[in-house]
């Protein structure tokens, strides 16, 4: 199965159904199919062949969805770029991937002009948007809207196979050089089919693209929602009031958001002013989420909640906190406890949690091991990095680096990334447990916990907290609050208060940046 087959199915059954809503404009599946076919034909005429790479530098927009499909139709690989990266980081990714064409929004003109002289493989820049005066007019600059208005609508021939690379997603690079995760047509279509089954997606569903499309927390829905003939609603960048308004106006039924985004929504002053009656499920993915935030999500939106866990390397889902039938008979408190877990394995993968000696851990929610997985959704490896691939994938199993416990029902709970675990005085402290405790305090809006250097203990548990507007709390109060709820050695030794936590382009809390501030200069506090 190829990615274009997912759209052909929607076009066959729903040619006149609304496919995309973006910035007040609307397109049917017939119109969507025609536009991307014309752009894909342009790519053919431009000499793009199977295996070439085409980069996308764009906020959420219908252009992103069209580009994903048009590139796949040619047998080329899409390289979505995190537009919040620096120009130097964008240059590194462009050159590493060897992208021949860049599809870019006019707002990034200055960045592109700054680096295009240092991109030897870049042949053309295709600018989106309809205002000609905003678009460069150089001999290597082309206008997307003119291409789709004048191009041929026929489907160009290409000898694409399911093992061909469809996308290359670059990691954030927080641990060094960014790595390009390759995903094949088979990886992505098998994952899409799995989500259709697990989430019971149908043509009645309306998906909100609010998390960035350059990140798989949202991008996977491009294929799954299209396959069933659902509707895509896009907001350019995450803004809580705009997201809440779009949920009501477009009668959104489901979406997947990063935990920091969900936390912003439930704490938005206007969250109770909108109608979410059509919303049937909210999914959380991309990072761990505190149970207290889950409770507030369920109380606020009064819909089903599913926690997800996955990786770029796995297309992305590995687990979902869907409740088994017999768990639905338990009390609301017990159900919420299971929904707050990382979840049971996704239908398209095989998952194990193993100790350092390779044996599977006990299902007692106490013994900790590393999550390893295999299946048709797992990447064949990292772009031009065979040694990195060999380290991550061993004997057919992908080693995730995520540490977890498992219960007797088979639900896993991630306790930390292996690299984030704090060893203080010989004891292991998992930062997520401490963070979840801090989130219980009514004054805490956001928090992170990292290990800081300590002469006596080796590492000390360091808390970093953002307080809610108008609320107050002292360092001593929060430390005491934690000691009353978890073991004393797990409680923070110190807490810094800052206005906002640093975040990656996808909205995750950037722990490495916080940790580095302590280890690079242990005398310096974060302000």
N, C-alpha and C positions, 0 to 999 in steps of 0.2 A: 504494500500500500504506500502511495506517494502522497505528499502534502497537498498537491493540487487536487487529488481525488476527494479530499474533504470538502473543497469548494464546489467541485463538479456535482457532488451529491446535493448540496444546498441549492445550486442553480437549477438542477433537474426538478426538484420538488417545490422550490419556493422562489421562482424567478421574480415575482412581483411583490414579495414580502420585504418589509423594511429590514435592511441588513445593518446599516451604520447610521448613527446619529453623532454628529461632530460639529460643535460650534454653531448650532442652529441649522445646519444643513443635513439633509437626509438622502440616503441612497438605497435602492433596492438591491437584491442579490443579482439581478440582471445587469444593473448599472455598475455595480462593484466588479462583476466578472468581466464586463467589457473594458473598463478602465485598466485593470491590471493586465489583461491580455494585450492591449495596445502598448503598455509600457514594457511588457516582456518581449514583444516583437521588436521594440526599439533596442532593447539590450542585445537581441540577436543581430540586428543590423550594425550595432556598435562593435561587434566582434566578440561579445561575451560567450564563452563556451563552458561546457561542464567542468566544474572544479575551480573556476575563477571565484574571486571574493569581491563582494560589493558591500561597502560600509554604509551605515545609516546613522546620521547625526540629527536627531529630531525629538521633540517632545511628543507626548501622546497625541495622535492625530490619525485621520483616515489614511493619510499618506503612508504611515507606518504599516498599517494592515495591508495596503496594496503592495508595498515594497516587499514585505515578507513573502507574499504569494508569488509576485512576478519573478523574484529572484529564484525561488524554489522551482518554478516552472521551467526556467532555463537550465536547471541543474547546477547553478552557481550556489555559493554559500553566503548567506547574510552575516554581516559582522555588525551587530548593534553596538553603538558607542554610548557610554555613560556621559551625557553632555555636561555633567558637573565636574568632570575631570579637568585638569589643567591642559593647556595646549601642548605642553611637553609630553604628557601622558597619552593624549590623543595621537600625537605624532608617533610615539613608540608603538602603539597598537596598530595604527595604519601601516607602518613599515613592517611590523612583525607578520601581519596577515598578508601583506602584499596586495592590498585592495586596489583594483583598477578603476573603479568608479565610486564616488561618494554622493549619496543622496542627502541633502542638507536643507534645513530651514534657514530662511534669510537672517534670522536673529543671530546665527552663528557665523555670519559673513566675516567679521573681524578675526575670529579665531582661525577660520579656514585660510584667509589671506595670509595670516601670520606664519602658517606652517606649510602651505602647499609647495613652496620652493624646496622643502626638505623631504618631499614624498616622491621618490623616483618612480614608483610604480603607478602613481595616480595619473590617469589619462583625462578624466572628465569629472566635473562637478555638476550634478543635476539639482537645480534649486526648486524647491516647492513654493507654493504661494501664488497669488494671482495679481499682485501689484508689480508691474514691470519696473517701476522706478526703484524698487527695493532690491532688485536682482542684478548681480554683476553681468556684464555683457562681453566678457572676454571670449576668445576663440575656443577655449576649453570649458566654457560655461554654457549650460543648457537649461531650458525651462520645462519643468515637469508638465505643467498644464498645457503647453503647446504640444508636447509629445503625445499626451493622451487625447487631445482634441483632433489631431491630424493623423495619428498613426493607424495602422491596420488593426482590425479587431480579431483577426484569425489567431488561433492558438498556434504558436510556433513549435515546430518539432524539436524534440530533445530526447536523447537516449538516457533518461534518468533511471537509476535503480534505487531500491530501498536502502542500499548500503552507502550511497553517496552522501557526502556531508551537506546538510541543509543549513546549519547555522554554526557559527563559532562565537561563543560568549566568553568575553575576557573577565577573569576574576578581578576584584577590586585592587589587587596588588598590595594589600596591607602587610603581607609577609615578605615582600620582595618584588621581583619582576612579575608582572601580570601574566597569567597563563590562559591560553585560548582553549576553552573546552569545546571539543567537536561533538556535534549531535547529528545523527543521520536521519534520513527520512523515516526509517523504521523506528528509531528511538522516539521521535516526536509523535508519530501516528499511533504507536502502541500506547504511549502515555495518554494521548487524547482519548482513545477508545476506553482506556481504564477510567478516566475521569467521568466520561459519559455514563458508564455503568455505576460507579461509586456515588456520584452526585445526582444521578437520575436526571440528567440534562435533557431538555426537549426544546421544540420550536417555540414553546411558550416562555422560555427563559429570556431575560434581559440582563446582560452582563455589563457591569460598570468597570471600565478601564480607568482606574484612579491611581493605582500603583504604576510605576514606569514600565512601558513596553520594552525598554532595553534590558529589562530584568525578567527572569523566568517566573518570578512570583506572580506576574500578570500575563506574560507573553504566551504561556501555554494555552490560555483561553482563546487565543486567536484561532486555533485549529479546532478545539473541542466545540466551542459555541457555534462556529461556522458549520461544522459537520452536521449538527442537529437542526440548523436553520434558525438559531436564536438571533437576538439583536445585540449589536455592540454599541454601547454608549461610551463616548470618550470625553474626558476632561483633560485639558492640556497639562496642568501640573496640580499636585495635590494641594487643595485649599479647603479646610473643613466646611465653611459655609457653602461653597460651591458644590462640594460632594454631597452634602446633606440635601441641598436643593435639587440636585440632579436625581437623587434617589426618589424623591417625591414626584417630580415632574415627569420623568421617563418611566416611572413604575418599575424600578429596578427590582429584580428578584434575587440576585446574588452577586457577590464580588469577593475577591481575595485581597486583603490589605496587610501591610507590614504592622507588627504590634505597636510601633510608635504612632502610626497613623490612627489605629483604632483607639489608642489612648487619647489622642488629640480630639477625636470625634466625641467620645463620651464625656470629655471635659469641656467641650465647646459650649458657651453660654446659650446658644440657640438650638441645641440638639433636640429639645422637646417641642420645637415649633413646627416640625414637619411630620408628614404622614408616611409611615414606613409599612403600611398594611400589605403591600405587595411583596415585601422583602421576605423571602423564605429561609435564607441561610446566609450567614456571614462566615467567611473563612479567614483564618489568620495563618500567615506563613512568612518565611524568610528569617525568623529569629524566635527564640523562646518568648513566651508571654506569661505574665504573672497571673495566678488564679484569681486574684482580686480584680484585675482588669477584665477577665473573662466574666466574672459575676456581674460587673457593671454593664458589659456588652449585652448580656442576656436580659438584664432588667430594663435597659434603655430601649433596645430595638425589638424585644419580644419576638424573636425569631430563633430558628435553630442556629447553633454555633458549632463549627468544626475547626479544631486546631489541625494544622498540617505541618509536616516536616519534610524537607527535601533538600536537594543540592542541585546546582547547575549541572553537575556531572550525571544526574539521574533524571533529567527532563521536566520537572524536578521532584515530583512527589515520591516519598518513601513510606510515609504513614499518614493516617487520618484518624481523628478521634471520634469516628462514627461509633455509635453505641450498638452493641449486639442486641437482638430482640429481648433477651431475658434481662438485660441491664435496664431496659426501659420500664421494667416493673418496679425498680427500686425508687427510693425517695428522691425528691428533687435535689437534695443536698448530695446524695450519692451519685446521681447522674452528672451533676456539675463537677464533681471530683474526677470522674472519668473523662468528661469533656475537656478538662484542664490538663489532661495528660498529653504527651506527644502523640500517642495514638497506636493503633495496630497497623500491621504492614499493609501497604497499598496492594491492590489486586494484581498489579503487573510486575511485582518484584518478589524476590525471596530475601528475607532479612533475618539476621542472627545478631545476638549480642555476645561477644566472646571476651574471655579473660586473656591476660597476656600470654598464657600457655596455649591458647587456641581453643580451649573447651568452652562450651556454652555456659553462661552464668546461670545461677539458680533464679527461679522466678519468684523471688521473695521480696522484691523492692528494696533490697539492701545491698546485695553484691553488685558492684559496678564493673561494666565492661565496655568495649568499643563496638559500635554498630558497624557491621559489614553487610554488603548487599550484592546481589547479582540479578540479572534479568535483561530483557530486551530493551529497556529504557536507559540502560547504563552506557555512558560514553565509551567509544572505542579508544579515547585517550586525549592527550593534550597536543595541540597544534605544534609540530616540529620540536617536541620535547619527549623523546622516547624514554629517557631516564626517569623523568618525572612520572610518566605513565606507568613504568615498571614499578616504581615505588608505591603508587596508589592502587594499582590493580595487580593482585597477586593470586595466582591459581584461579583466575576467573572471578574473584571477589574484590569489590571496591572497598577499601578501608577508609571510612568517612572521617576519622579523627574525632567523632562525637562520642562522649561517654554517657552511658545510660544505665538505668535499672529496668527490670521487667517484672510485671505482676503475673499472677497465675492465669489471668485471662489472655495473656499475650500482648498487653498494652505496654509500650515502652515510655519512659520518661527521661528525657535528656537532662543530665545534671550539670554538664559543662562541655565545652570544647576541651580536648586534651591539653591544648596550649594555655587555656584559661584557668585550669585548676590551680588552686593556691595551696602550697605546702607550708604550713606554719607550725613550727615546733614538732615536726614529724607527723602531723595530722593533715589529712586531705580535707580541704574546704572547697565546696563547689559553689561558685559565685552565684549561680541562679537561685540556690536555696536562700542565700542571704538577701538577694534582690527581691525575691518573692515576699520575704518577711518585711522588708522596708516598704514595699508597696501597700502593705496593710495599714500603714500609718496614714491618717486622714490628711496630713499636710503634704505628703510626698506626691509630686506629679510624675517625675521620672527619676530613675536612679541607675547606677552601675557600680559594680564591685570588682576590684582588681587587687592583685598582690603588689604590695610596696616593699622595698628593701627594709630589713630590720636586723640590727646587729645581734639581737638576742635570739629571735625566732626564725631568722632566715628570710621569711616573708611575713608581712603583717596584712591583715584583712583591711583594705582601705575602701571606704564608701564615698561615692560622689553623688550628690543629691540636688535635684531641682525642685524647689517648693512651688506649690500652687499659689496663684495670685491671691494676695490677701491673707495667706496662712503663714504661721510662724512655727518654728521648731528649732531647738538647740541641738548641738552635737551630743551633749550628755543625754538629752531626752531620747534621741534616736538610738543611741548605743544601748541604753537601758531597755528600750522597747524591744530591741532584738534579743537581748540576754534573757528576757522574760519568755521568749518564744522558741528559741533554739539554743543549742549548747553554747556555753559562754565562750569557748575557744573559736566558735564560728562567727561571733558577733564582731562588727568592725572595731578596730582599735582606734580609728580616727575617721572623721567624716568632713569632707569639704563641701561647701555649698557654692554652686555656680549658676549663672543665669540660664544656660542651655547646654545640653550634652552634644558633643560633636557627632555628626552622622555621616554615613557613607551616602553615595549618590542614590542608592536604593532605599534609604531611610533607616537603615540599621544603625544602632549605637556603635560608634567606632571605638571599641575597647582598646585596641592596640595604641591608638593615639593617647588615650588616657593613661595607659600603663607606662608608655614611654616617658611621659612627663615626670613620673616618679623615679624611674630607673636611670634616666639621663641626668637628673639632678635631684637627688633624694632630699636635699634641703629645701627645694622649691615647692611651694604649694600651688595648686591650680586656682587661678582667679580669673 
